[in-house]
Amino acid sequence: MTFEEYLSSKKIDENQFKQQEPVRYSTWKAEFEQQHPESFTTQKKFLINQVRRKYLVR
């Protein structure tokens, strides 16, 4: 699973996220590529929900 597919599965608009918060996007992408998706979800659970609310796929 790629980071882009992961964001899509979490209903996060990748393009908006990348444009509005490029530093967080690149940091998360680097971390995601170094660990299992479930570990990433556990680690970022509450932050993912905040990002989803901001950049919900419509």
Contact map, one row per residue, 1 for C-alpha under 8 A:
1110110000000000000000000000000000001000000000000000000000
1111110000000000000000000000000010000000000000000000000000
1111111000000000000000000000100110000000000000000000000000
0111111100000100000000000000000000000000000000000000000000
1111111110000000000000000000000000000000000000000000000000
1111111111000000000000000000000000001000000000000000000000
0011111111111100000000000000000000000000000000000000000000
0001111111111100000000000000000000000000000000000000000010
0000111111110000000000000000000000000000000000000000000000
0000011111110000000000000000000000000000000000000001000000
0000001111111000000000000000000000000000000000000001000110
0000001111111100100000000000000000000000000000000011001110
0000001100111111100000000000000000000000000000000001001110
0001001100011111110000000000000000000000000000000000001000
0000000000001111111000000000000000000000000000000000000000
0000000000001111111100000000000000000000000000000000001000
0000000000011111111111001000000000000000000000000010001000
0000000000000111111111001100000000000000000000000000000000
0000000000000011111111000000000000000000000000000000000000
0000000000000001111111000000000000000000000000000000000000
0000000000000000111111111000000000000000000000000000000000
0000000000000000111111111100000000000000000000000000000000
0000000000000000000011111110000000000000000000000000000000
0000000000000000000011111111000000000000000000000000000000
0000000000000000110011111111100000000000000000000000000000
0000000000000000010001111111110000000000000000000000000000
0000000000000000000000111111111000000000000000000000000000
0000000000000000000000011111111100000000000000000000000000
0010000000000000000000001111111110000000000000000000000000
0000000000000000000000000111111111000000000000000000000000
0000000000000000000000000011111111100001000000000000000000
0010000000000000000000000001111111111001000000000000000000
0110000000000000000000000000111111110000000000000000000000
0000000000000000000000000000011111110000000000000000000000
0000000000000000000000000000001111111011000000000000000000
0000000000000000000000000000000111111111000000000000000000
1000010000000000000000000000000100111111100000000000000000
0000000000000000000000000000000000011111110000000000000000
0000000000000000000000000000000000111111111000000000000000
0000000000000000000000000000001100111111111100000000000000
0000000000000000000000000000000000001111111110010000000000
0000000000000000000000000000000000000111111110000000000000
0000000000000000000000000000000000000011111110000000000000
0000000000000000000000000000000000000001111111110000000000
0000000000000000000000000000000000000000111111111000000000
0000000000000000000000000000000000000000000111111100000000
0000000000000000000000000000000000000000000111111110000000
0000000000000000000000000000000000000000100111111111000000
0000000000000000000000000000000000000000000011111111100000
0000000000000000000000000000000000000000000001111111110000
0000000000010000100000000000000000000000000000111111111100
0000000001111000000000000000000000000000000000011111111100
0000000000000000000000000000000000000000000000001111111100
0000000000000000000000000000000000000000000000000111111100
0000000000011101100000000000000000000000000000000011111110
0000000000111000000000000000000000000000000000000011111111
0000000100111000000000000000000000000000000000000000001111
0000000000000000000000000000000000000000000000000000000111
